[in-house]
Amino acid sequence: MQAGYTSGLFFITPLGDLFRRRALTLGLILFTTFMWLGCTLTKSFSVFAALSYMVGLTTVTPQLMLPLVGDLAPANRKAASIAIVSSGLQLGLLLARVLSGVITQYSSWRGVYWLGFGVQLLIFSLLWLFMPDYPPKNIGLNYLSMLLSMLKLVFKYPLLVQASVNGGFLAATFMLYWTTLTFLLASPPYEFSSSIIGLFGLIGIAAILVTPWTARYVIDRFHPQLSVILGTGTVLLGQVIGTYAGKTTVAAPVLQAWFIDLGISTAQVANRAGIYQLDASSRNRINSVYMLSVFIGQVMGTGIGAKTYAVGGWLASGSASVGITVLGLLVALGRGPHAKGWLGWDGGSSFKLQTQVQHEGMRAEAGQSGPATAGTTAITSRVPGATRLSASERDRDGGQSGIVEKTALA
């Protein structure tokens, strides 16, 4: 299934820049539902493996929702809107883990799959009823050219590379922690049962609920790179606490989980808010590049965690996680918020958003009486050099931003 998901990120997610997204989303969900039903019913392992690959290939619809929100959200609420959708995705993953654990205690694994089948049908029904339609963004672009353009985007936008590498390192440290946490808590001095260890996953709920507020009052008000740096630094703080005090008190891994979840959620939302400003017509492809890097980081973190823990225990795996997080922080600091090139802080180090307020028509000329006929125009530039929300984007939104947030959250 993981191999299928990787393929879907590369081959399916970019289609959001090519086709109408309502039809694409509904088609993918319906196909996934039938493949999932096959996984539930089959008794052949080879058939199950093949169907699982197909499920992973087409279950990338959340990665279509995030760029869609980036298209429709107002410029001053873009990060907050992305955070709402990201929080919905994370809550869904957490809920799935809890429910699957409960169901398997009283039923077989097929019970979990039957529940998943029902949820897929529910999602399809909700989106069929409530998801609006949106026109394609790149009429005339063929599929092969679209895939090749992803490589061009990597060389064209240094910010995309910076965000992708940072996101990959953070994903690696996240998976490294959760891979080795079970080993720590199941061994002396804790020796917790699997049910108690599973409760550690609930720590992430608080961080998930805080992230939309962080996005609203920090990421949307300052340059996104500030939140990337702060988020990565928060992860580093948690890794240091958990690594070097984790065998002394259980409070250390608890704090570690909280700081990791909060920091990674903040940094990922900020990274997306930044890269979605690069090219409005390529947001799905940009998101594909970013998510491929994140997925590679997850695989890397899982492997490193298992090997380092086998060699040196919790201290060794934790130290590796600290080192990976430091690399992520160096990437975030290696290029300033206004830099034009690949490295450096040229253009200044201010993280404030530039706001220009033009008062027009207060007086047409000196000595003219009467009220001004022109209004007051406020223009806010989200990222220097980025494209602001245009009139066509506002017209295309038509007030649908809230609808998209709710639809994507479901």
C-alpha positions as CSV (number, residue, x, y, z in Angstrom):
1,M,0.0,0.0,0.0
2,Q,2.9,2.4,0.7
3,A,4.3,1.7,-2.7
4,G,1.0,2.5,-4.2
5,Y,0.7,5.7,-2.3
6,T,4.1,6.8,-3.5
7,S,3.1,6.1,-7.1
8,G,-0.1,8.0,-6.5
9,L,1.7,11.1,-5.3
10,F,3.8,11.1,-8.5
11,F,1.3,9.9,-11.1
12,I,-2.2,10.9,-9.7
13,T,-1.9,14.0,-7.6
14,P,-0.6,16.2,-10.4
15,L,-3.8,15.5,-12.3
16,G,-5.4,18.2,-10.1
17,D,-3.7,20.7,-12.4
18,L,-5.2,19.1,-15.5
19,F,-8.7,17.9,-14.8
20,R,-11.9,19.2,-13.2
21,R,-11.3,18.4,-9.5
22,R,-14.8,17.3,-8.6
23,A,-15.0,14.6,-11.2
24,L,-11.4,13.6,-10.5
25,T,-12.0,13.4,-6.7
26,L,-15.2,11.5,-7.0
27,G,-13.8,9.0,-9.5
28,L,-10.8,8.3,-7.3
29,I,-12.9,7.7,-4.2
30,L,-15.3,5.4,-6.0
31,F,-12.4,3.4,-7.5
32,T,-10.8,3.2,-4.1
33,T,-14.0,2.0,-2.5
34,F,-14.3,-1.0,-4.9
35,M,-10.7,-1.9,-4.5
36,W,-11.2,-1.7,-0.7
37,L,-14.2,-4.0,-1.0
38,G,-12.0,-6.5,-2.9
39,C,-9.4,-6.4,-0.1
40,T,-12.1,-7.1,2.4
41,L,-13.5,-10.1,0.5
42,T,-10.5,-11.8,-1.0
43,K,-8.8,-14.9,0.5
44,S,-5.8,-14.8,-1.7
45,F,-2.7,-13.0,-0.4
46,S,-1.4,-12.1,-3.9
47,V,-4.8,-10.6,-4.8
48,F,-4.8,-8.8,-1.5
49,A,-1.4,-7.3,-2.2
50,A,-2.3,-6.2,-5.7
51,L,-5.6,-4.6,-4.5
52,S,-3.7,-2.9,-1.6
53,Y,-1.4,-1.3,-4.2
54,M,-4.3,0.0,-6.1
55,V,-5.9,1.4,-2.9
56,G,-2.7,3.2,-2.1
57,L,-2.4,4.5,-5.7
58,T,-5.8,6.2,-5.6
59,T,-6.3,7.2,-2.0
60,V,-4.4,10.4,-2.5
61,T,-7.5,12.6,-2.5
62,P,-6.5,14.5,0.6
63,Q,-3.5,15.8,-1.5
64,L,-6.0,17.2,-4.0
65,M,-7.9,19.0,-1.3
66,L,-4.9,20.9,0.1
67,P,-4.0,22.7,-3.1
68,L,-7.7,23.3,-3.8
69,V,-7.9,25.2,-0.5
70,G,-4.7,27.0,-1.5
71,D,-6.5,28.1,-4.6
72,L,-9.7,29.4,-2.9
73,A,-8.7,30.6,0.5
74,P,-8.3,34.4,0.9
75,A,-4.7,35.5,1.1
76,N,-5.0,36.6,4.7
77,R,-6.5,33.2,5.8
78,K,-4.6,30.8,3.5
79,A,-2.5,29.2,6.3
80,A,-5.4,28.9,8.6
81,S,-7.5,27.2,6.0
82,I,-4.7,24.8,5.1
83,A,-4.3,24.1,8.8
84,I,-8.0,23.2,9.2
85,V,-7.7,20.6,6.4
86,S,-4.4,19.2,7.7
87,S,-5.9,18.9,11.2
88,G,-8.8,17.0,9.7
89,L,-6.4,14.6,8.0
90,Q,-4.4,14.0,11.1
91,L,-7.5,13.5,13.3
92,G,-8.7,10.9,10.8
93,L,-5.4,9.0,11.0
94,L,-5.5,9.1,14.8
95,L,-9.2,8.0,14.9
96,A,-8.4,5.1,12.5
97,R,-5.6,3.9,14.7
98,V,-7.9,3.9,17.8
99,L,-10.9,2.3,16.1
100,S,-8.8,-0.4,14.4
101,G,-7.2,-1.3,17.8
102,V,-10.6,-1.6,19.5
103,I,-12.2,-3.6,16.6
104,T,-9.4,-6.1,16.4
105,Q,-9.9,-6.9,20.1
106,Y,-13.4,-8.1,19.4
107,S,-13.3,-9.1,15.8
108,S,-11.0,-10.0,12.9
109,W,-9.0,-7.7,10.7
110,R,-11.9,-7.9,8.2
111,G,-14.0,-6.0,10.6
112,V,-11.6,-3.1,10.3
113,Y,-11.8,-3.3,6.5
114,W,-15.7,-3.4,6.5
115,L,-15.7,-0.2,8.6
116,G,-13.3,1.4,6.1
117,F,-15.6,0.4,3.2
118,G,-18.5,2.0,4.9
119,V,-16.5,5.2,5.6
120,Q,-15.5,5.3,1.9
121,L,-19.1,5.2,0.9
122,L,-20.0,7.9,3.3
123,I,-17.2,10.2,2.0
124,F,-18.3,9.6,-1.6
125,S,-21.9,10.5,-0.7
126,L,-20.9,13.7,1.2
127,L,-18.7,14.9,-1.6
128,W,-21.3,14.1,-4.2
129,L,-23.8,16.2,-2.4
130,F,-21.6,19.2,-1.3
131,M,-18.4,19.5,-3.3
132,P,-18.6,22.2,-5.9
133,D,-17.0,21.9,-9.3
134,Y,-14.0,23.9,-10.5
135,P,-12.7,24.4,-14.0
136,P,-9.4,22.9,-15.1
137,K,-6.4,25.2,-14.6
138,N,-4.2,24.1,-17.5
139,I,-6.2,23.5,-20.6
140,G,-4.1,22.0,-23.4
141,L,-1.4,20.6,-21.2
142,N,-0.8,16.9,-21.8
143,Y,0.0,14.3,-19.2
144,L,3.6,13.7,-20.1
145,S,4.4,17.4,-20.2
146,M,2.8,17.8,-16.8
147,L,5.0,15.1,-15.2
148,L,8.1,16.5,-16.8
149,S,7.2,20.0,-15.6
150,M,7.5,18.8,-12.0
151,L,11.3,18.4,-12.5
152,K,11.4,21.9,-14.0
153,L,9.6,23.3,-10.9
154,V,12.4,21.9,-8.7
155,F,15.0,23.8,-10.6
156,K,12.9,26.9,-10.9
157,Y,11.9,27.5,-7.3
158,P,14.6,27.4,-4.6
159,L,11.8,27.8,-2.0
160,L,10.2,24.6,-3.1
161,V,13.5,22.7,-2.6
162,Q,14.1,24.3,0.8
163,A,10.6,23.5,2.0
164,S,10.7,19.9,0.6
165,V,14.0,19.1,2.2
166,N,12.9,20.6,5.5
167,G,9.7,18.7,5.4
168,G,11.6,15.5,4.6
169,F,13.9,15.8,7.6
170,L,10.9,16.6,9.9
171,A,9.0,13.6,8.6
172,A,12.1,11.4,9.2
173,T,12.5,12.5,12.8
174,F,8.7,12.0,13.4
175,M,8.8,8.4,12.2
176,L,12.0,7.7,14.0
177,Y,10.4,8.8,17.3
178,W,7.2,6.8,16.9
179,T,9.1,3.7,15.6
180,T,11.3,3.6,18.7
181,L,8.9,4.9,21.4
182,T,7.2,1.4,21.6
183,F,10.6,-0.2,22.4
184,L,11.3,2.3,25.1
185,L,7.9,2.1,26.9
186,A,7.8,-1.7,26.6
187,S,11.2,-2.2,28.3
188,P,12.5,-1.3,31.8
189,P,12.0,0.9,33.7
190,Y,8.4,1.4,32.3
191,E,7.3,-2.0,30.9
192,F,3.9,-0.6,29.8
193,S,1.3,-2.7,28.1
194,S,0.4,-2.2,24.4
195,S,-2.9,-0.6,25.3
196,I,-1.2,2.1,27.5
197,I,1.5,2.7,24.8
198,G,-1.3,3.3,22.3
199,L,-2.6,6.1,24.5
200,F,0.5,8.1,23.7
201,G,-1.0,8.7,20.3
202,L,-3.7,10.8,21.9
203,I,-1.2,13.4,22.9
204,G,-1.2,14.6,19.4
205,I,-4.8,15.7,19.6
206,A,-3.9,18.8,21.6
207,A,-1.3,19.8,19.0
208,I,-3.7,19.2,16.2
209,L,-6.3,21.4,17.8
210,V,-3.8,24.2,18.4
211,T,-2.3,24.2,14.9
212,P,-5.2,26.2,13.2
213,W,-4.9,28.9,15.8
214,T,-1.2,29.0,15.4
215,A,-1.7,29.3,11.6
216,R,-4.3,32.1,12.0
217,Y,-2.3,34.3,14.4
218,V,1.3,33.5,13.5
219,I,1.7,32.0,10.0
220,D,-0.9,34.3,8.4
221,R,0.6,37.4,10.0
222,F,4.2,36.9,9.3
223,H,6.4,35.4,6.6
224,P,5.8,31.6,6.6
225,Q,9.5,30.9,7.0
226,L,9.4,32.3,10.5
227,S,6.9,29.6,11.5
228,V,9.1,26.9,9.7
229,I,12.0,27.9,11.8
230,L,10.0,28.1,15.0
231,G,8.3,24.8,14.3
232,T,11.6,23.0,13.6
233,G,13.1,24.5,16.7
234,T,10.1,23.2,18.7
235,V,10.7,19.7,17.4
236,L,14.4,20.0,18.3
237,L,13.5,21.0,21.8
238,G,11.3,18.0,22.2
239,Q,13.9,15.6,20.8
240,V,16.5,16.9,23.2
241,I,14.2,16.5,26.2
242,G,13.0,13.1,25.3
243,T,16.3,11.7,24.2
244,Y,18.4,12.6,27.2
245,A,15.7,12.3,29.9
246,G,13.5,9.6,28.4
247,K,14.7,6.8,30.6
248,T,14.5,8.9,33.8
249,T,10.9,10.0,33.8
250,V,7.9,9.2,31.6
251,A,7.2,12.9,31.4
252,A,10.1,13.3,29.0
253,P,8.6,11.2,26.1
254,V,5.2,12.8,26.8
255,L,6.7,16.3,26.4
256,Q,8.6,15.0,23.4
257,A,5.5,13.8,21.7
258,W,3.7,17.1,22.3
259,F,6.6,19.2,21.0
260,I,7.1,17.0,18.0
261,D,3.5,17.0,16.9
262,L,3.1,20.8,17.5
263,G,6.3,21.7,15.8
264,I,5.8,19.5,12.7
265,S,2.2,20.5,12.2
266,T,3.2,24.2,12.4
267,A,6.2,23.8,10.0
268,Q,4.3,21.7,7.5
269,V,1.4,24.2,7.3
270,A,3.9,27.0,7.0
271,N,5.9,25.2,4.3
272,R,2.7,24.6,2.3
273,A,1.5,28.2,2.8
274,G,4.9,29.4,1.3
275,I,5.1,27.0,-1.7
276,Y,1.5,27.5,-2.7
277,Q,2.3,31.1,-3.4
278,L,4.9,30.2,-6.1
279,D,2.6,29.3,-9.0
280,A,-1.2,29.2,-8.8
281,S,-1.5,27.0,-11.9
282,S,0.9,24.4,-10.6
283,R,-0.1,23.9,-7.0
284,N,-1.0,20.2,-7.3
285,R,2.4,19.5,-8.9
286,I,4.2,21.6,-6.3
287,N,2.3,19.7,-3.6
288,S,3.4,16.4,-5.2
289,V,7.0,17.4,-5.1
290,Y,6.7,18.4,-1.4
291,M,4.8,15.2,-0.4
292,L,7.2,12.9,-2.2
293,S,10.0,14.4,-0.2
294,V,8.0,13.9,3.0
295,F,7.2,10.3,2.2
296,I,10.9,9.6,1.5
297,G,11.7,11.1,4.8
298,Q,9.2,8.9,6.6
299,V,10.8,5.8,5.0
300,M,14.2,7.0,5.9
301,G,13.3,7.8,9.5
302,T,11.7,4.3,10.0
303,G,14.8,2.6,8.8
304,I,17.2,4.7,10.8
305,G,15.2,4.4,13.9
306,A,15.1,0.6,13.8
307,K,18.8,0.2,13.1
308,T,20.1,2.8,15.6
309,Y,17.9,1.4,18.4
310,A,19.1,-2.1,17.7
311,V,22.7,-0.9,18.0
312,G,22.6,1.6,20.9
313,G,19.1,1.7,22.3
314,W,17.0,4.8,23.0
315,L,20.0,7.1,23.4
316,A,21.4,6.2,20.0
317,S,18.2,6.5,18.1
318,G,17.3,9.7,19.9
319,S,20.7,11.2,19.1
320,A,20.2,10.3,15.5
321,S,16.8,12.1,15.6
322,V,18.4,15.2,17.2
323,G,21.0,15.2,14.4
324,I,18.3,14.9,11.7
325,T,16.3,17.7,13.2
326,V,19.4,20.0,13.3
327,L,19.8,19.3,9.6
328,G,16.2,20.4,9.1
329,L,16.8,23.6,11.1
330,L,19.9,24.4,9.1
331,V,17.9,24.0,5.9
332,A,15.3,26.4,7.2
333,L,18.0,28.9,8.2
334,G,20.1,28.5,5.0
335,R,18.0,30.7,2.9
336,G,16.3,34.0,4.0
337,P,12.7,34.9,3.6
338,H,13.4,37.3,0.7
339,A,16.4,35.6,-0.9
340,K,16.3,35.2,-4.7
341,G,18.9,32.5,-5.0
342,W,19.5,29.1,-3.4
343,L,21.4,30.2,-0.3
344,G,21.9,33.4,1.7
345,W,19.8,36.1,3.3
346,D,20.0,38.7,0.5
347,G,16.9,41.0,0.5
348,G,16.8,41.4,4.3
349,S,15.9,39.3,7.3
350,S,12.5,40.9,8.2
351,F,9.7,38.4,8.7
352,K,7.0,41.1,8.6
353,L,4.5,41.1,5.7
354,Q,4.6,44.2,3.6
355,T,1.4,46.2,3.7
356,Q,0.7,49.2,1.6
357,V,-2.4,51.3,2.2
358,Q,-3.3,53.8,-0.5
359,H,-5.8,56.5,0.3
360,E,-7.3,57.7,-2.9
361,G,-9.9,60.4,-3.6
362,M,-9.9,62.1,-0.2
363,R,-9.3,65.3,-2.2
364,A,-9.0,65.3,-5.9
365,E,-6.8,68.4,-5.7
366,A,-6.1,71.1,-3.2
367,G,-9.0,73.3,-2.5
368,Q,-11.6,70.9,-3.8
369,S,-14.6,70.6,-1.5
370,G,-16.9,67.6,-0.9
371,P,-16.4,64.1,0.1
372,A,-14.0,61.9,-1.8
373,T,-15.4,59.8,-4.5
374,A,-12.8,57.1,-4.5
375,G,-12.5,54.5,-1.8
376,T,-9.6,53.4,0.2
377,T,-7.6,50.5,-1.2
378,A,-5.6,48.1,0.9
379,I,-3.1,45.9,-0.8
380,T,-1.4,43.2,1.2
381,S,1.6,41.3,-0.3
382,R,1.8,37.8,1.3
383,V,5.3,36.9,0.1
384,P,7.7,39.3,-1.7
385,G,7.6,38.4,-5.4
386,A,4.6,36.1,-5.0
387,T,1.3,36.5,-6.9
388,R,-1.4,38.1,-4.8
389,L,-5.0,37.0,-4.9
390,S,-6.2,38.3,-8.2
391,A,-9.6,39.5,-9.2
392,S,-10.1,36.4,-11.2
393,E,-9.2,34.2,-8.2
394,R,-11.7,36.1,-6.1
395,D,-14.4,35.8,-8.7
396,R,-13.7,32.1,-9.0
397,D,-13.9,31.7,-5.3
398,G,-17.4,33.1,-5.1
399,G,-17.5,32.6,-1.4
400,Q,-16.7,28.9,-1.7
401,S,-13.7,28.9,0.6
402,G,-15.7,27.9,3.6
403,I,-17.4,25.2,1.7
404,V,-14.1,23.8,0.5
405,E,-12.7,23.8,4.1
406,K,-15.7,21.8,5.4
407,T,-15.6,19.4,2.4
408,A,-11.9,18.8,2.6
409,L,-12.2,18.3,6.4
410,A,-14.7,15.5,5.8
